[in-house]
Amino acid sequence: MEGILYLTDDQNKKRFVQIDLDKFGGEFLQDLIDGLVAESRRKGESVLMEDVMSELKNEGLLDA
């Protein structure tokens, strides 16, 4: 793919990627990072929306 370069190890396995930021910067890069963060948290603890809203209200960060 033009603008993306895969770097391989001694066994020719893909290990790293270089992304041309002039070509794929901005929104693409942010989407990529967001996806990586979401994947890293996939098996994390869930929190009920009601609990979050209640905590924000209690801390004065959200209007009642």
C-alpha positions in Angstrom: 0.0 0.0 0.0 1.5 3.3 -1.0 2.5 5.4 2.0 2.7 2.4 4.4 5.9 0.5 4.8 6.1 -2.8 6.8 9.4 -3.6 8.5 10.3 -7.2 9.0 12.5 -9.2 11.3 15.1 -11.8 10.4 12.4 -14.4 9.8 10.6 -12.0 7.4 7.7 -11.5 9.9 6.1 -8.1 9.9 7.1 -6.4 13.1 6.7 -2.6 12.6 4.9 -0.2 10.3 5.9 3.2 9.1 3.0 5.5 8.0 3.5 8.5 5.8 1.9 11.3 7.9 1.7 13.6 5.0 -0.5 11.1 3.2 -2.3 9.5 6.2 -2.1 12.0 9.0 -4.9 13.7 10.8 -8.2 11.8 11.0 -6.7 8.5 9.8 -4.0 8.5 12.4 -6.5 9.5 15.2 -8.8 6.6 14.1 -5.9 4.2 14.2 -4.9 5.3 17.7 -8.6 5.2 18.9 -8.9 1.6 17.5 -5.7 0.5 19.3 -6.9 2.0 22.6 -10.3 0.4 22.2 -8.8 -3.0 21.5 -6.5 -2.7 24.6 -9.5 -2.0 26.8 -11.8 -4.6 25.2 -11.6 -7.0 28.1 -11.6 -4.3 30.7 -14.2 -3.7 33.4 -17.5 -2.3 32.3 -19.1 0.6 34.1 -22.9 1.3 34.0 -23.7 4.6 32.3 -26.0 5.4 35.3 -23.1 5.1 37.6 -20.9 7.4 35.5 -23.7 10.0 35.2 -24.3 9.8 39.0 -20.6 10.3 39.8 -20.3 13.2 37.4 -23.3 14.9 39.0 -22.0 14.3 42.5 -18.6 15.9 41.5 -20.5 18.9 40.0 -19.2 18.1 36.5 -22.7 17.5 35.1 -25.9 19.5 35.6 -28.6 17.6 37.3 
